[in-house]
Amino acid sequence: MNRVRSWNGLPSTAKPWDPVGMSMPESHTEVVSVPAKLGLIAEPWSPGIVAELNGQEVKLARLEGAFVWHKHDDADELFYVLEGSFRMEFRDRSVELGVGDLIVVPRGVEHRPVADEACSVMLFEPAGVVNTGDAPESGQTNAAVRI
């Protein structure tokens, strides 16, 4: 049996991933180069999926200009700024975010990201969430694809 070290450094006979004799899917063990994946995204507001975990998708997106006002009735969204800065607008206030900042927009809260200059973000949200939420379909509506 494959010997690994446990969390306390002592030898263990447990496999690194073996929750009922199953092996981890290969895609979960890949290293993702975030800068390389960002290079594949040319259009603003066109998110690309780079990983999945626990029913969530990790997406990368470029933001530029103002997005449509919208909300997601059944999903919280996390935005983490990788490059540049943007403003998350809510109906009652605005929040400025820069590199290294993150914000969680709770489900049901109307919002819109606005980037006065190009900005790159990482998003965490439940699988299948459409970027424009409850807003009518528009030129900014983009279903995320795996990149």
MARDO-445487 format. One record per residue: residue number from 1; residue in three letters; y, z, x of N, C-alpha, C in turn. Coordinates in Angstrom, 2 decimals. Layout:
BEGIN
+------+------+---------+---------+---------+---------+---------+---------+---------+---------+---------+
| resi | resn |    n_py |    n_pz |    n_px |   ca_py |   ca_pz |   ca_px |    c_py |    c_pz |    c_px |
+------+------+---------+---------+---------+---------+---------+---------+---------+---------+---------+
|  NUM |  ALA |       Y |       Z |       X |       Y |       Z |       X |       Y |       Z |       X |
...
+------+------+---------+---------+---------+---------+---------+---------+---------+---------+---------+
***
This chain:
BEGIN
+------+------+---------+---------+---------+---------+---------+---------+---------+---------+---------+
| resi | resn |    n_py |    n_pz |    n_px |   ca_py |   ca_pz |   ca_px |    c_py |    c_pz |    c_px |
+------+------+---------+---------+---------+---------+---------+---------+---------+---------+---------+
|    1 |  MET |   -1.17 |    0.00 |    0.84 |    0.00 |    0.00 |    0.00 |    1.24 |    0.00 |    0.89 |
|    2 |  ASN |    2.27 |   -0.63 |    0.44 |    3.53 |   -0.73 |    1.17 |    4.21 |    0.64 |    1.24 |
|    3 |  ARG |    4.49 |    1.11 |    2.43 |    5.15 |    2.42 |    2.58 |    6.66 |    2.21 |    2.68 |
|    4 |  VAL |    7.39 |    2.96 |    1.89 |    8.85 |    2.93 |    1.95 |    9.33 |    4.37 |    2.05 |
|    5 |  ARG |   10.57 |    4.54 |    2.41 |   11.16 |    5.87 |    2.46 |   11.78 |    6.18 |    1.10 |
|    6 |  SER |   11.61 |    7.41 |    0.66 |   12.21 |    7.81 |   -0.60 |   13.68 |    8.15 |   -0.38 |
|    7 |  TRP |   14.35 |    8.56 |   -1.42 |   15.78 |    8.88 |   -1.34 |   16.06 |    9.96 |   -0.30 |
|    8 |  ASN |   15.09 |   10.85 |   -0.02 |   15.33 |   11.93 |    0.93 |   14.84 |   11.60 |    2.34 |
|    9 |  GLY |   14.42 |   10.35 |    2.55 |   14.02 |    9.91 |    3.88 |   12.56 |   10.16 |    4.21 |
|   10 |  LEU |   11.83 |   10.85 |    3.36 |   10.43 |   11.12 |    3.61 |    9.58 |    9.93 |    3.19 |
|   11 |  PRO |    8.45 |    9.70 |    3.85 |    7.60 |    8.57 |    3.46 |    7.18 |    8.67 |    2.00 |
|   12 |  SER |    7.06 |    7.53 |    1.37 |    6.64 |    7.46 |   -0.02 |    5.65 |    6.32 |   -0.16 |
|   13 |  THR |    4.73 |    6.44 |   -1.10 |    3.79 |    5.35 |   -1.34 |    4.27 |    4.44 |   -2.47 |
|   14 |  ALA |    5.41 |    4.77 |   -3.06 |    5.94 |    3.93 |   -4.14 |    6.47 |    2.63 |   -3.58 |
|   15 |  LYS |    6.28 |    1.58 |   -4.32 |    6.85 |    0.28 |   -3.95 |    8.33 |    0.29 |   -4.29 |
|   16 |  PRO |    9.15 |   -0.51 |   -3.59 |   10.58 |   -0.52 |   -3.89 |   10.88 |   -0.84 |   -5.35 |
|   17 |  TRP |   10.10 |   -1.69 |   -5.98 |   10.30 |   -2.01 |   -7.40 |    8.93 |   -2.21 |   -8.00 |
|   18 |  ASP |    8.50 |   -1.27 |   -8.80 |    7.19 |   -1.38 |   -9.41 |    7.11 |   -0.51 |  -10.64 |
|   19 |  PRO |    7.98 |   -0.77 |  -11.64 |    8.00 |    0.11 |  -12.79 |    6.81 |   -0.05 |  -13.71 |
|   20 |  VAL |    5.82 |   -0.49 |  -13.61 |    4.60 |   -0.57 |  -14.40 |    3.80 |   -1.74 |  -13.82 |
|   21 |  GLY |    3.71 |   -1.80 |  -12.53 |    2.95 |   -2.85 |  -11.90 |    3.63 |   -4.20 |  -11.92 |
|   22 |  MET |    4.90 |   -4.25 |  -12.29 |    5.63 |   -5.52 |  -12.33 |    6.40 |   -5.69 |  -11.03 |
|   23 |  SER |    6.57 |   -6.90 |  -10.62 |    7.40 |   -7.14 |   -9.45 |    8.79 |   -7.56 |   -9.91 |
|   24 |  MET |    9.79 |   -7.28 |   -9.09 |   11.16 |   -7.62 |   -9.44 |   11.34 |   -9.13 |   -9.41 |
|   25 |  PRO |   12.01 |   -9.70 |  -10.40 |   12.28 |  -11.14 |  -10.36 |   13.05 |  -11.50 |   -9.09 |
|   26 |  GLU |   12.74 |  -12.62 |   -8.50 |   13.36 |  -13.04 |   -7.24 |   14.87 |  -13.08 |   -7.33 |
|   27 |  SER |   15.42 |  -13.49 |   -8.48 |   16.87 |  -13.62 |   -8.60 |   17.59 |  -12.28 |   -8.43 |
|   28 |  HIS |   16.92 |  -11.16 |   -8.67 |   17.56 |   -9.86 |   -8.53 |   17.63 |   -9.40 |   -7.08 |
|   29 |  THR |   16.93 |  -10.07 |   -6.19 |   16.94 |   -9.64 |   -4.80 |   17.75 |  -10.57 |   -3.91 |
|   30 |  GLU |   18.41 |  -11.54 |   -4.49 |   19.23 |  -12.47 |   -3.71 |   20.57 |  -11.85 |   -3.36 |
|   31 |  VAL |   21.06 |  -12.17 |   -2.18 |   22.41 |  -11.78 |   -1.79 |   23.36 |  -12.84 |   -2.35 |
|   32 |  VAL |   24.41 |  -12.41 |   -3.00 |   25.39 |  -13.32 |   -3.57 |   26.65 |  -13.25 |   -2.71 |
|   33 |  SER |   27.08 |  -14.39 |   -2.19 |   28.33 |  -14.46 |   -1.45 |   29.45 |  -14.70 |   -2.46 |
|   34 |  VAL |   30.22 |  -13.66 |   -2.74 |   31.29 |  -13.78 |   -3.72 |   32.32 |  -14.84 |   -3.31 |
|   35 |  PRO |   32.78 |  -14.86 |   -2.03 |   33.73 |  -15.91 |   -1.66 |   33.17 |  -17.32 |   -1.84 |
|   36 |  ALA |   31.90 |  -17.52 |   -1.51 |   31.29 |  -18.84 |   -1.68 |   31.21 |  -19.23 |   -3.15 |
|   37 |  LYS |   30.82 |  -18.28 |   -4.00 |   30.74 |  -18.56 |   -5.44 |   32.13 |  -18.82 |   -6.03 |
|   38 |  LEU |   33.13 |  -18.07 |   -5.58 |   34.49 |  -18.33 |   -6.07 |   34.93 |  -19.75 |   -5.72 |
|   39 |  GLY |   34.48 |  -20.24 |   -4.56 |   34.81 |  -21.60 |   -4.15 |   34.25 |  -22.66 |   -5.07 |
|   40 |  LEU |   33.26 |  -22.31 |   -5.88 |   32.67 |  -23.25 |   -6.83 |   33.44 |  -23.32 |   -8.15 |
|   41 |  ILE |   34.36 |  -22.41 |   -8.35 |   35.12 |  -22.37 |   -9.61 |   36.48 |  -23.03 |   -9.38 |
|   42 |  ALA |   36.64 |  -24.20 |   -9.97 |   37.88 |  -24.97 |   -9.77 |   38.90 |  -24.73 |  -10.89 |
|   43 |  GLU |   38.43 |  -24.57 |  -12.10 |   39.32 |  -24.47 |  -13.26 |   39.58 |  -23.03 |  -13.66 |
|   44 |  PRO |   40.83 |  -22.70 |  -13.95 |   41.10 |  -21.36 |  -14.48 |   40.43 |  -21.17 |  -15.85 |
|   45 |  TRP |   40.10 |  -19.95 |  -16.13 |   39.51 |  -19.54 |  -17.40 |   38.12 |  -20.13 |  -17.64 |
|   46 |  SER |   37.43 |  -20.52 |  -16.56 |   36.06 |  -21.05 |  -16.66 |   35.12 |  -20.14 |  -15.88 |
|   47 |  PRO |   34.68 |  -19.04 |  -16.48 |   33.87 |  -18.06 |  -15.74 |   32.51 |  -18.61 |  -15.33 |
|   48 |  GLY |   32.03 |  -18.11 |  -14.19 |   30.70 |  -18.46 |  -13.71 |   29.88 |  -17.19 |  -13.55 |
|   49 |  ILE |   28.63 |  -17.23 |  -13.99 |   27.74 |  -16.07 |  -13.89 |   27.10 |  -16.05 |  -12.50 |
|   50 |  VAL |   27.23 |  -14.91 |  -11.82 |   26.65 |  -14.78 |  -10.47 |   25.51 |  -13.79 |  -10.41 |
|   51 |  ALA |   25.36 |  -12.94 |  -11.43 |   24.27 |  -11.97 |  -11.46 |   24.12 |  -11.43 |  -12.87 |
|   52 |  GLU |   22.96 |  -10.82 |  -13.12 |   22.69 |  -10.18 |  -14.40 |   22.00 |   -8.86 |  -14.14 |
|   53 |  LEU |   22.35 |   -7.85 |  -14.93 |   21.68 |   -6.57 |  -14.82 |   21.82 |   -5.80 |  -16.12 |
|   54 |  ASN |   20.74 |   -5.18 |  -16.55 |   20.76 |   -4.31 |  -17.73 |   21.45 |   -4.93 |  -18.94 |
|   55 |  GLY |   21.19 |   -6.21 |  -19.19 |   21.80 |   -6.87 |  -20.33 |   23.25 |   -7.26 |  -20.13 |
|   56 |  GLN |   23.76 |   -7.07 |  -18.93 |   25.14 |   -7.42 |  -18.60 |   25.15 |   -8.66 |  -17.70 |
|   57 |  GLU |   26.22 |   -9.41 |  -17.79 |   26.44 |  -10.51 |  -16.86 |   27.60 |  -10.16 |  -15.95 |
|   58 |  VAL |   27.44 |  -10.47 |  -14.67 |   28.51 |  -10.33 |  -13.69 |   29.07 |  -11.73 |  -13.52 |
|   59 |  LYS |   30.36 |  -11.88 |  -13.81 |   30.99 |  -13.20 |  -13.80 |   32.16 |  -13.21 |  -12.83 |
|   60 |  LEU |   32.45 |  -14.38 |  -12.30 |   33.64 |  -14.59 |  -11.50 |   34.51 |  -15.58 |  -12.26 |
|   61 |  ALA |   35.81 |  -15.39 |  -12.17 |   36.72 |  -16.31 |  -12.85 |   38.04 |  -16.38 |  -12.11 |
|   62 |  ARG |   38.68 |  -17.51 |  -12.26 |   40.04 |  -17.68 |  -11.75 |   40.96 |  -17.62 |  -12.97 |
|   63 |  LEU |   42.04 |  -16.88 |  -12.83 |   43.01 |  -16.76 |  -13.90 |   44.31 |  -17.39 |  -13.45 |
|   64 |  GLU |   44.95 |  -18.09 |  -14.35 |   46.26 |  -18.66 |  -14.05 |   46.96 |  -18.96 |  -15.36 |
|   65 |  GLY |   48.16 |  -18.39 |  -15.53 |   48.89 |  -18.55 |  -16.78 |   48.49 |  -17.47 |  -17.77 |
|   66 |  ALA |   48.80 |  -17.71 |  -19.03 |   48.50 |  -16.74 |  -20.09 |   47.27 |  -17.17 |  -20.86 |
|   67 |  PHE |   46.39 |  -16.23 |  -21.11 |   45.19 |  -16.48 |  -21.91 |   45.52 |  -16.23 |  -23.37 |
|   68 |  VAL |   44.65 |  -16.60 |  -24.25 |   44.84 |  -16.43 |  -25.69 |   44.63 |  -14.95 |  -26.06 |
|   69 |  TRP |   45.38 |  -14.47 |  -27.05 |   45.15 |  -13.13 |  -27.60 |   43.79 |  -13.12 |  -28.27 |
|   70 |  HIS |   43.00 |  -12.09 |  -28.00 |   41.67 |  -12.00 |  -28.59 |   41.12 |  -10.58 |  -28.46 |
|   71 |  LYS |   39.99 |  -10.35 |  -29.10 |   39.24 |   -9.10 |  -28.94 |   37.76 |   -9.41 |  -29.06 |
|   72 |  HIS |   36.96 |   -8.47 |  -28.59 |   35.51 |   -8.57 |  -28.69 |   35.05 |   -7.36 |  -29.50 |
|   73 |  ASP |   34.61 |   -7.60 |  -30.73 |   34.26 |   -6.50 |  -31.62 |   33.07 |   -5.68 |  -31.14 |
|   74 |  ASP |   32.16 |   -6.30 |  -30.39 |   30.93 |   -5.61 |  -30.00 |   30.76 |   -5.46 |  -28.49 |
|   75 |  ALA |   31.82 |   -5.66 |  -27.71 |   31.64 |   -5.63 |  -26.25 |   32.87 |   -5.08 |  -25.53 |
|   76 |  ASP |   32.61 |   -4.16 |  -24.61 |   33.64 |   -3.74 |  -23.67 |   33.65 |   -4.79 |  -22.55 |
|   77 |  GLU |   34.80 |   -4.95 |  -21.88 |   34.90 |   -5.87 |  -20.75 |   35.50 |   -5.14 |  -19.56 |
|   78 |  LEU |   34.93 |   -5.36 |  -18.38 |   35.49 |   -4.80 |  -17.16 |   36.04 |   -5.94 |  -16.32 |
|   79 |  PHE |   37.28 |   -5.83 |  -15.89 |   37.94 |   -6.80 |  -15.00 |   38.20 |   -6.11 |  -13.67 |
|   80 |  TYR |   37.74 |   -6.69 |  -12.57 |   37.97 |   -6.16 |  -11.23 |   38.68 |   -7.25 |  -10.43 |
|   81 |  VAL |   39.85 |   -6.94 |   -9.87 |   40.67 |   -7.95 |   -9.18 |   40.18 |   -8.15 |   -7.75 |
|   82 |  LEU |   39.83 |   -9.39 |   -7.43 |   39.37 |   -9.76 |   -6.09 |   40.48 |  -10.35 |   -5.24 |
|   83 |  GLU |   41.32 |  -11.18 |   -5.85 |   42.43 |  -11.84 |   -5.15 |   43.62 |  -11.92 |   -6.10 |
|   84 |  GLY |   44.81 |  -11.75 |   -5.56 |   46.02 |  -11.89 |   -6.37 |   46.27 |  -10.70 |   -7.28 |
|   85 |  SER |   46.94 |  -10.97 |   -8.38 |   47.25 |   -9.91 |   -9.34 |   47.40 |  -10.54 |  -10.72 |
|   86 |  PHE |   47.27 |   -9.69 |  -11.73 |   47.50 |  -10.16 |  -13.10 |   47.93 |   -8.98 |  -13.96 |
|   87 |  ARG |   48.35 |   -9.30 |  -15.13 |   48.82 |   -8.32 |  -16.10 |   47.89 |   -8.38 |  -17.31 |
|   88 |  MET |   47.37 |   -7.22 |  -17.71 |   46.60 |   -7.17 |  -18.95 |   47.56 |   -6.72 |  -20.03 |
|   89 |  GLU |   47.77 |   -7.60 |  -21.00 |   48.68 |   -7.28 |  -22.09 |   47.89 |   -6.78 |  -23.29 |
|   90 |  PHE |   48.39 |   -5.70 |  -23.86 |   47.89 |   -5.17 |  -25.11 |   49.04 |   -5.27 |  -26.10 |
|   91 |  ARG |   48.80 |   -5.11 |  -27.35 |   49.87 |   -5.24 |  -28.35 |   50.96 |   -4.19 |  -28.16 |
|   92 |  ASP |   50.62 |   -3.03 |  -27.57 |   51.60 |   -1.96 |  -27.44 |   52.05 |   -1.69 |  -26.00 |
|   93 |  ARG |   51.48 |   -2.38 |  -25.01 |   51.85 |   -2.14 |  -23.62 |   51.23 |   -3.19 |  -22.71 |
|   94 |  SER |   51.64 |   -3.19 |  -21.44 |   51.07 |   -4.07 |  -20.42 |   50.67 |   -3.23 |  -19.22 |
|   95 |  VAL |   49.62 |   -3.66 |  -18.52 |   49.14 |   -2.96 |  -17.34 |   49.05 |   -3.97 |  -16.20 |
|   96 |  GLU |   49.69 |   -3.65 |  -15.06 |   49.64 |   -4.52 |  -13.87 |   48.44 |   -4.14 |  -13.02 |
|   97 |  LEU |   47.71 |   -5.15 |  -12.56 |   46.56 |   -4.91 |  -11.69 |   46.67 |   -5.77 |  -10.44 |
|   98 |  GLY |   46.27 |   -5.20 |   -9.30 |   46.26 |   -5.91 |   -8.04 |   44.89 |   -5.82 |   -7.39 |
|   99 |  VAL |   44.76 |   -6.37 |   -6.20 |   43.48 |   -6.38 |   -5.49 |   42.90 |   -4.97 |   -5.41 |
|  100 |  GLY |   41.64 |   -4.87 |   -5.80 |   40.95 |   -3.59 |   -5.77 |   41.08 |   -2.77 |   -7.03 |
|  101 |  ASP |   41.92 |   -3.20 |   -7.97 |   42.08 |   -2.49 |   -9.24 |   41.08 |   -3.01 |  -10.26 |
|  102 |  LEU |   40.69 |   -2.14 |  -11.18 |   39.87 |   -2.59 |  -12.30 |   40.37 |   -1.95 |  -13.57 |
|  103 |  ILE |   40.02 |   -2.59 |  -14.67 |   40.36 |   -2.06 |  -15.99 |   39.20 |   -2.38 |  -16.93 |
|  104 |  VAL |   38.91 |   -1.44 |  -17.82 |   37.93 |   -1.67 |  -18.87 |   38.68 |   -1.82 |  -20.18 |
|  105 |  VAL |   38.48 |   -2.94 |  -20.83 |   39.08 |   -3.16 |  -22.14 |   38.01 |   -2.79 |  -23.17 |
|  106 |  PRO |   38.26 |   -1.74 |  -23.96 |   37.27 |   -1.30 |  -24.93 |   37.05 |   -2.33 |  -26.04 |
|  107 |  ARG |   35.86 |   -2.34 |  -26.57 |   35.54 |   -3.22 |  -27.70 |   36.54 |   -3.03 |  -28.83 |
|  108 |  GLY |   36.89 |   -4.13 |  -29.48 |   37.79 |   -4.06 |  -30.62 |   39.27 |   -4.00 |  -30.29 |
|  109 |  VAL |   39.63 |   -3.96 |  -29.00 |   41.03 |   -3.87 |  -28.61 |   41.57 |   -5.26 |  -28.29 |
|  110 |  GLU |   42.61 |   -5.67 |  -29.00 |   43.21 |   -6.98 |  -28.78 |   43.94 |   -6.98 |  -27.44 |
|  111 |  HIS |   43.73 |   -8.05 |  -26.67 |   44.30 |   -8.13 |  -25.33 |   44.42 |   -9.59 |  -24.89 |
|  112 |  ARG |   45.15 |   -9.78 |  -23.79 |   45.17 |  -11.08 |  -23.14 |   45.58 |  -10.88 |  -21.68 |
|  113 |  PRO |   44.80 |  -11.46 |  -20.77 |   45.20 |  -11.43 |  -19.37 |   46.26 |  -12.50 |  -19.11 |
|  114 |  VAL |   47.23 |  -12.17 |  -18.25 |   48.28 |  -13.11 |  -17.87 |   48.42 |  -13.05 |  -16.35 |
|  115 |  ALA |   48.26 |  -14.19 |  -15.70 |   48.41 |  -14.28 |  -14.24 |   49.56 |  -15.24 |  -13.96 |
|  116 |  ASP |   50.66 |  -14.70 |  -13.45 |   51.82 |  -15.53 |  -13.14 |   51.51 |  -16.49 |  -11.99 |
|  117 |  GLU |   50.61 |  -16.08 |  -11.10 |   50.10 |  -16.93 |  -10.02 |   48.59 |  -16.82 |  -10.03 |
|  118 |  ALA |   47.91 |  -17.75 |   -9.38 |   46.45 |  -17.76 |   -9.36 |   45.88 |  -16.41 |   -8.93 |
|  119 |  CYS |   44.83 |  -16.01 |   -9.60 |   44.19 |  -14.71 |   -9.39 |   42.69 |  -14.89 |   -9.57 |
|  120 |  SER |   41.89 |  -14.11 |   -8.85 |   40.43 |  -14.16 |   -9.01 |   39.94 |  -12.78 |   -9.42 |
|  121 |  VAL |   39.02 |  -12.77 |  -10.38 |   38.47 |  -11.51 |  -10.88 |   36.96 |  -11.58 |  -10.98 |
|  122 |  MET |   36.36 |  -10.38 |  -10.97 |   34.95 |  -10.22 |  -11.29 |   34.93 |   -9.51 |  -12.64 |
|  123 |  LEU |   34.07 |   -9.97 |  -13.53 |   33.95 |   -9.38 |  -14.86 |   32.54 |   -8.87 |  -15.08 |
|  124 |  PHE |   32.43 |   -7.77 |  -15.80 |   31.14 |   -7.26 |  -16.27 |   31.24 |   -7.20 |  -17.78 |
|  125 |  GLU |   30.30 |   -7.85 |  -18.45 |   30.29 |   -7.82 |  -19.91 |   28.89 |   -8.16 |  -20.41 |
|  126 |  PRO |   28.56 |   -7.78 |  -21.63 |   27.23 |   -8.07 |  -22.15 |   26.93 |   -9.58 |  -22.12 |
|  127 |  ALA |   25.68 |   -9.91 |  -21.87 |   25.25 |  -11.31 |  -21.81 |   25.62 |  -12.03 |  -23.10 |
|  128 |  GLY |   26.12 |  -13.24 |  -22.95 |   26.43 |  -14.09 |  -24.09 |   27.83 |  -13.95 |  -24.65 |
|  129 |  VAL |   28.64 |  -13.04 |  -24.11 |   30.01 |  -12.88 |  -24.61 |   30.83 |  -14.14 |  -24.31 |
|  130 |  VAL |   31.49 |  -14.67 |  -25.31 |   32.36 |  -15.83 |  -25.14 |   33.74 |  -15.33 |  -24.74 |
|  131 |  ASN |   34.36 |  -15.99 |  -23.76 |   35.60 |  -15.49 |  -23.18 |   36.75 |  -15.33 |  -24.18 |
|  132 |  THR |   36.81 |  -16.14 |  -25.22 |   37.92 |  -16.05 |  -26.17 |   37.64 |  -15.12 |  -27.35 |
|  133 |  GLY |   36.50 |  -14.43 |  -27.32 |   36.20 |  -13.45 |  -28.36 |   36.34 |  -13.98 |  -29.76 |
|  134 |  ASP |   37.19 |  -13.31 |  -30.56 |   37.34 |  -13.67 |  -31.97 |   38.42 |  -14.72 |  -32.21 |
|  135 |  ALA |   39.07 |  -15.20 |  -31.15 |   40.13 |  -16.21 |  -31.30 |   39.51 |  -17.55 |  -31.67 |
|  136 |  PRO |   40.26 |  -18.39 |  -32.37 |   39.75 |  -19.73 |  -32.69 |   39.42 |  -20.49 |  -31.40 |
|  137 |  GLU |   38.43 |  -21.33 |  -31.48 |   38.03 |  -22.13 |  -30.31 |   39.22 |  -22.97 |  -29.85 |
|  138 |  SER |   39.39 |  -23.02 |  -28.52 |   40.53 |  -23.76 |  -27.96 |   40.13 |  -24.35 |  -26.61 |
|  139 |  GLY |   41.08 |  -24.91 |  -25.91 |   40.84 |  -25.45 |  -24.59 |   40.49 |  -24.37 |  -23.57 |
|  140 |  GLN |   40.74 |  -23.09 |  -23.91 |   40.39 |  -21.99 |  -23.02 |   39.01 |  -21.40 |  -23.32 |
|  141 |  THR |   38.38 |  -21.86 |  -24.39 |   37.05 |  -21.37 |  -24.74 |   36.04 |  -22.00 |  -23.81 |
|  142 |  ASN |   35.36 |  -21.16 |  -23.03 |   34.35 |  -21.66 |  -22.09 |   33.18 |  -20.71 |  -22.07 |
|  143 |  ALA |   32.01 |  -21.24 |  -22.37 |   30.79 |  -20.45 |  -22.22 |   30.49 |  -20.39 |  -20.72 |
|  144 |  ALA |   30.22 |  -19.21 |  -20.22 |   29.94 |  -19.04 |  -18.80 |   28.62 |  -19.72 |  -18.45 |
|  145 |  VAL |   28.57 |  -20.31 |  -17.27 |   27.33 |  -20.92 |  -16.77 |   26.98 |  -20.27 |  -15.44 |
|  146 |  ARG |   25.71 |  -20.31 |  -15.12 |   25.23 |  -19.73 |  -13.85 |   25.71 |  -20.60 |  -12.71 |
|  147 |  ILE |   26.30 |  -19.97 |  -11.70 |   26.74 |  -20.73 |  -10.51 |   26.04 |  -20.20 |   -9.28 |
+------+------+---------+---------+---------+---------+---------+---------+---------+---------+---------+
***
